[in-house]
Amino acid sequence: MKISFNLTLCFLQLALCLRGQSQHRAPVDSAQKKYNVLFLIADDLRTDMGIYGHSLAHTPHLDNLAAKGVWFERAYCQYPLCNPSRSSLLTGKRPTTSGLYGNREWFNASFPDWISLPKYFKQNGYTTIRSGKVFHGGIDDTEAWDIGGENRQYGTVINAAAPSAVDSQSYWQAYSNSAPRIAAYAATASSDKWAALTGEDARQIGDTKVADRAIQYLEDLKQAKQPFFLACGFSKPHTPFVAPKEFFDLYDLDSIALPPDFSSMPGIPVGFPAGSIRRRNADFFVNRTASTQEAKEYIRAYLACISYMDWNVGRVLKKLEESGLKENTIVVFWSDHGYQLGEKGKWSKAGSLWEQGTRVPVIIYDPRAQGNGQSSPRVVELLDIYPTLVDLCGLPSYKNLEGKSLKPLLYEPDKSWERPAYTVWNENGKGVTGITVRTEQWRYAEFFGHGAGKSLTDMVRDPHQLINLANDQQYADIVDYFHQLVIQQVNGKVEPPPTSKKDAINTSLK
């Protein structure tokens, strides 16, 4: 491992010596100050942070970054699963544009002309460096990196088949073959565990090494004249919930509170469409019930992993400051999607169109921004990060990006911003089965195929999403407004009802 790491550093130093000489790079205008980018990523992190109001979360380094930059109170992913979410942000395209809904497809296999965010920076004179998980595991955009790229293991093309119905027998068969067990702890899934590590085991966790590499890169970049784009992707708090014991010790198990809508297993909330919840968990409590005691243990383990990730972020940020690079570097922190921790009985992100699954932390620090030290209450999307960085770094505009630059909100966080956020889900690979539309007050969701229906929740008065207002006539105009937005996003792309004929596809949208 040490030899490999040293070789990587040698390659980095060579790349810095050869900066600007490669034919793929645009010349850097020496008259214009170029800002570096430090791109920090968490995996499966919802807004369980001190700055977001979590009463227990110990995240001092991220809270400090947020206090110095602009943090977005209402930021949302475009898909609650790793590869589709990351591919959306890193290409600037919605999942409904690419059709990429799974964890094995590679966007360039179907769209070779699309240029990812790091590759665009590379083409415009930046040294691009990767440490840790940026694209989904096994699907790295290898050519986007000067240093740290990995060979792709998966290059599957995106399924371009037209939406089609799933017959009821096939749909229900999988659920009937794996009914939940009401029994003591008996986890079978590799992700379904937590562990507080000590000694050498604690020192060998991957995120520590990811931070170590990023720290060494920053040391080597101190004297570099070429601007850099350094992406540092942490795997925590992704499953399994494993972290050094010292971070578990930050949390008293007795202080852990279960959510108001906690359930021992996934269940359709009263008054909501059947499609609003998966009937089986994917990460924890897989085909088994959750006791209140064990649920608290898992929540504590999740928080411990967050604090461990925060510690690593702090180490990298400390090095950035010590290197004298902070005032010439834009720092972005984000997570690929949220997570449900027992809300409505669900323990995972996959398929979650609830607030916990779609809402994510986003922090942007630009030394020049007049809004630094403030939060923005406006609804934004992860999709907006690509055009924001292009804008902040003064790169040529990249056409057809579907997000919008957040630069105006960095200078005026309360500025008017009438753009809802959209998150979609494709359950069966036959078409979109759910979409949620988020504004500052409302969360509207619509479901298709099996379990079709609509839901509307007032997030100001009902933050736990307990009451569905969609069938209340006094909200009919609001429901119709959001339904029209849904049609614009997914018309012709949804899974049809199980009993429909081919010529009736998408009639639920009419």
DAKA-V632849 format. One record per run of one state. SS is the DSSP state (alpha for helix, beta for strand, coil for the rest). FROM is the first residue (numbers start at 1). TO is the last residue. Records with the same first field share a line. If there is no record, write none. Layout:
SS->FROM-TO / FROM-TO
//
This chain:
coil->1-1 / 18-35 / 43-49 / 53-59 / 69-69 / 77-78 / 80-81 / 92-94 / 99-104 / 106-106 / 111-116 / 124-126 / 133-141 / 145-146 / 148-155 / 157-167 / 177-180 / 182-193 / 198-198 / 204-205 / 221-227 / 234-240 / 249-252 / 256-261 / 263-273 / 277-287 / 289-291 / 323-325 / 336-339 / 342-342 / 344-346 / 349-354 / 366-373 / 382-383 / 393-406 / 412-420 / 426-431 / 433-433 / 439-441 / 448-452 / 459-472 / 491-493 / 495-501 / 505-506 / 510-510
alpha->2-17 / 50-52 / 60-68 / 82-91 / 95-98 / 107-110 / 117-123 / 142-144 / 168-176 / 199-203 / 206-220 / 245-248 / 253-255 / 274-276 / 292-322 / 326-328 / 355-358 / 384-392 / 407-411 / 473-490 / 502-504 / 507-509
beta->36-42 / 70-76 / 79-79 / 105-105 / 127-132 / 147-147 / 156-156 / 181-181 / 194-197 / 228-233 / 241-244 / 262-262 / 288-288 / 329-335 / 340-341 / 343-343 / 347-348 / 359-365 / 374-381 / 421-425 / 432-432 / 434-438 / 442-447 / 453-458 / 494-494
//
